[in-house]
């Protein structure tokens, strides 16, 4: 029997749609467009069939962490896919409290959508998806107090099709005249009640700058990689620790000489009593200012450079990367104590300047694992620097000047800006570009 494919497909779609959510009506939680609940008898989310051309979910359940500004951060990603034959544009993303109130916790709209959304596997920003395209929306918001952390989240997308909703969609859903956008609810997720693991200092002394850190930087937090059949962001809370001297310079002398950098050859410490599960010490240092992945001169195996993975008592893992060749002092299976010197800071692997890359993860796989938050039990917050000052000036190699007295090349000093909570900090995470002092060894 010959079947009219288009007519049958349309019929199946219409049958599948029990109800649709026009603007201004209540969603499956009884929440109206303005985010307020006006119903005491609310059906559970997912009780009704709703047409959702963009399907979306949370990549990994979020674990809250207290930042050095005193706020509690919730960081995660929405994986979005256009499962329809029309192009769809994301106009806004609203984060709702998953409880009955459905209160709006964060709204991302307009140009901000494009700033937070990327095609999967690329750094290309976008706010729309063509048929079969997928993307990630990188979400991060904060609440003032631990008691304000919701137990679960729900998300509301407002979407349209460039040029207006297609006639087929308007007709199929029997939309009111003039309606030009749709609202979708989805990606329900429980927020973990686990506390971020508390670590000891990974380094000692002053002038340590937390580069590429939480919670709005790009380098680490948007490093999604397809590994072992899944999409992971192991570096979600990673920090690149770089050291400045008392004059806030990263180096003095020829910047292509590793010994000119103040962080190079510094002692790297065990952050806890732990078991050593991975040790690699076979790669040479890279030349500063040349990132190997940009030249194609590095393999997946070499990306981490010389590195160590420690297994913590809670079953999580700490990853130290880019260690100095020949400096590793432990072997696999060793038990280390907090504060033990385990290696020296180097410039091996995918790196363009000496630093210690540190992050915590669910498994001992350094790339194919889910990145987790952590805090440090003690440090002194002395200030913060700016992205322009640090990256464009402090790391720039064609603007340093030569000191007339010594003849040495001197790097530019980075700006040191005030912070809201200077001084002693306990059990929180230094935010991006914080400048901290760890206890001396």
N, C-alpha and C positions, 0 to 999 in steps of 0.2 A: 504494500500500500504506500502510495506517495504521500509525504507529509509536507505541508507548508511550514517550513522551519520558523520564519519570522513571526507568523501568526501564533504558532504554538508557544514560542518563547515568550511573547508578550502575554499570552494567556496565563502561562505558569507564573510569571512575575506578578500579575495582578492578583492571582489566587493567593500567592505567598504573602501579600501585603494586607494584613488584617486592619491595620490603622497606620496613619502617618501623622507626624507631629507638625502641623502648621504653626507659623509664628503666633505667639501669644497664647497658645494652649499649654496645658500641663503635660509634663513628661511622665515617664513611668514611675517617677518618685513623687508625683504631685507638685513638681516645682515649675513655676511659671517662668516666662522669658526673663524677668528681672532677677531671677534667682531666689525668690521668696516662696516659701511654702504656705498654702492657704487651705490645706486639707489635713485632717487628722486621720483619715483612713486612706493610706497610700499603698498602692500595689508595689510589690518588689520590682526592682530594676530587672528587665529581661522577661517580664510576663507577657509582653505583646510583641508581635512581629512588626518591625519597622524597617523601611527601606533605608539602607545606609551605604551609599555608593563608595564612600571611603571607609574601609575597615581599619580599626586601629586597636592597639594593645600596648601595655607597658612592657618594655624590654626586660626589666628586672625589678622586683619589688624594692621600694626605697627604704633605706635605713637612715633615720635622722641623725644629725651631728651638730654639736654646739660649736659655733665659730668664735673666733677671737674678738668679734664685736658684740658678743653676748647673745646673739640671735641663734635660733635653731633652724638649720637648713635641711630641706628635703629636696634631693637631687635625683632625677631619673630621666628616662627618655620614652617618648611615644613613637612606636613603630607604625607608620601609616602606609596604606596601599590603596591605590585607585582600582577598585574591582568592577568598574563600570566602563561602558564604551565611550563616554563623554569625558572631556577634560574637566577637572574640578579644582577650584581655587579655595584655599583656606583663608577665610576672612578673620577668624578669631578662634582662640582656644581658651576655654574657661575651666579652671580647676575648682571642683565643687567638693565640699565636705561630703563624704559618703554616707553620713547619717541622715536621719529624716529631715533635718533642716535644709540640706542642700545648699548651704550658704556658699557664696563665691569666695574662694581663697586667693585666687590670682586670675588675671585676665591678660592674655597676650593678643594684641590686635595690630592691624595696619602694618607698617614697615617692620615692627618687632617680630611679626610672624616670619618674615623673610630672614631676619637676623638669626632666628633660632631654628630654622628648618633647613635641612640639607638632603639632597638625594643620597640614598644609601650608597656607601662605598666611595663617595666623593666629598670634596669640600665646597661644592657648588651650592650656593644658597638658592632657595626657591620658596614660593608660596603656593604653587600649584602642581598638580600631578596629571600627566596624560595617562590614558588607559594602560594598565599593567605596571606603571611606575610606582616605586616605593621610596619612602623617605623617613627621616628621623626628626622629631621635634624635641629639642633639648630643653628640658624643664628644670627650673630651680626657683624655689621661693622659700621664704623664711617666716617664722612666727616668733613672737617675743618671749614666750615662756614655754617651758617643757609641757605644762598642762594644756597649752593651746595646740599641741600636735594632734591632728585628727587620727582616728584609728583606721580610716579608709578614705579613698578618694574616688570620685567619678569625674568624667570629663565631658564637656559639651563643645562640639565643633560647630561653628557657623560657616557654611560653605556655599559657593555659587559656581556657576559655570561661566567662564569668560564670555561676555556678550549677553548674559542673561540665561535663565533656565531654559533648556531645550523644550520645544513644544511637546515632544513625546513625554517628557517627565511631567510637565504641567498637566497634560491630559491624563496620563496614567495615574497620577496621584490626586486628580481632581482638586488642584490647588486653587485658592481664591485668586481672583483677577488682581494683577499687580504684584503678587508675591515673587520676589527675585532671589530668594535664598532659602536654604534648608538648615535645620538644626539636627545634629546627631548627638546622641548620648552613648558613651561607651568607655572602654578601658577601665572598668572598676578594678581597684587594687587595694589590698590591705597594707597598711604601713607597719613595718616590723616593730615589735616592741623591744627588740634587742638594743642594747646600748653599744655605741661604738667602742671598740677595744682601746684600752689605755696603754700607751707605749712610753718607754723611757726615751731619753735623747739619742738620736742616731749620730750626732756629732757633738763636739764640745767647743765652747768659747762664743765669741760675739761676732756680729756682722753677717749672720746667715740670712740670706734673702730667699723667701719661699716663692720661686718663680713657677709660672704655669700652674698655679694652684686653684683650689676651690674658691668661688663657686660659679664664676662667669667667664673664666678664661676658655680658650678654645683648644690649645695644643693637645692637652691630655683628655679633657672631658668630652671631646668630640672625636676621639680616636677609635671609632667602631671598626672592628676587623672580623671578617668571616673565618672562623677557625673551628675545625673539628665538627663541621656541620651546623654550627650555630653562629649567631652574631653576638660578639662580646665587646665590652668596654672595660678592660682590666685596669686602665689608668684613670678611671673616673675621679679618684681622689688623690692622684699622684702629685708629688711636689718635686721640682728640680731645685735642690739646695745649692746655692752659689754663695761664695764668701767675699765680702768686701772688707777693706782695711779701715783704720780709724778715720781716714779721709774719704771713705765711701767709694773707693775705686776697686774695680774687680781685678786689675792687674797693673803692674809697673814694670816696664821693660818691653822687649819685643813680644807682642801678643801672640805670635805664632810659636813662641817658645813656652812650653807648658809650665816651666818653672817660674814664669812671670806672673802666673795666676795665683791669687792668695788661697784659693780652695784646693789647688792641686797638692797631693801627697798628705792631706789632712787625715787624721785617724777616723775610721768609720767604726761605729760601736753597735754592739748587739742591743736592741731596744727592749729585750726581755729575756728571761730564762727560756731557752728554746732548744729545739733540735735542728741541726743543719740537715736539710734534705737535698739541696742542690748546690754544687760548686762548679763554676767554670772560670778558669784562669789560663787562657791560651791566646788571647788577642792582644795586638799591639795598640798603643794609643793612636788616636786620629789627630790630624792637623787641625788646630782651631780655625773656625770660620768656614769650614768645608763640611757640610752635612752630607754624609755618604748616601742616604736614600735619594737625595736630589741629583746625584751623579750616577746612580745605578750601580754603585761600587760596593754593595753589601748584600748579604743573604739574610733570610729570616732567622737562621741560626745565630748570626752575628749581631743582630739588631741590639740585643741586650748587652753586648760586649762581655767583659768579665763580670760575673754576677754571683750572688748568693741568695738562696731562699731559705728562710727559717720557718719552722712549724711552731706556732704558739700553742699554749696550753688549751686554748678554747677551740682549736681545730682550724683556725685561720692561718694565713701565711703572709710573711713579710718579705718583700722583694727589694734587693739592693742592686743597682745597675751601674755600669760604666766604671768599674773599679780599675785601679792602676795595675798594669801587668806585673806579675810576680809578687803582688802584695798580699794575696789572700792567705790568712793564717789558720784557716779551719778546713776540715775535710768532711765529706758527707758522712752522716751518722754521729758526728760530734755533738756533745751537749755543751751549750754556752751559757754563761751567766750574763745578766743585764750589766752593761758597761764594759764587757770584754771588747778589746780591739780585735776586729775580725778582718780588716783590710784597710787599704788606703784609697782615698778619692782619686779618680783618674779621668780619662777621656776616651774610653774604649767603646766600640759599638756605634750606634746611631746618635752621634753627639757632635756639636760644633764648638763646644767650649767645656772646660772641666766643671763637672758638677756631680752630685749624688742624686740619682733618681730613686725615690722611695715610694712604694705603695703597698697596700694590703689587699689580699684577694682571697677568694673562697677555696681555691685549689692551688697546688704547687705549680700549675702551668702559668707561665709569666704573661702570656698573651691571650690564650684561650681560657679565660677565667673571668668571673664577675668581680669587678673592683668594689671594695667596701670602705666605708669611712673609718677614721681612727682619730684619737686625740693624743696629746702629749701630757704627761702628768705634771710637768713643770717646765716653764721657760719664762724669760723676761721679754716682753714686747717693747721694743725701743722706738718703733715707728713703722712707716711703710714708704714705698717708693711708687712712682707712677710708671705706667706701661711705656710711655714715650721716653722717659728718662732712663729706664732700665734697658729696654731693647734698642732704641734708636740712638742713644748716646753712650750709655755704659758699656754696651757690647759692640759698638761700632768701631771698626778697625781702621778707618781712613780719616778720622778726625783727631786722634790723640796728639798731644803736643810733646815736644822734647824739653825736658828740664834743663835750663841753662847751666846750672851748677854741676849737676851729675851727668848730664848727657843722656839720661835714661828717658825712654818713651814712657809717658804717663797716661794711663787711661782717664777718661772723663769721670768725674765724680757723679754718682747718681743722686738725685734729689732725695731728701729724707723729709717726709711729711708727717704731721701729727696724726695720732689715732685716738679713738674715743676712750679706749681703756688701756692706757699704757701701764707698764710695770709688770708685776708678777702675775702669771696666768697658770691655772691648774685645770687639767682635764678638758681642754678645748683644742680646736684645730686652727693653726695660724692660717688666715685667709690669704688669697693671692697677693703677692708682692709685700707681705709682711716682712719686717726685719726683726730678727729675734736673737737673743743670747741664750744659749744652753749652758747648764752648769759645766764647769771645767772638769776634765777627767780626773 
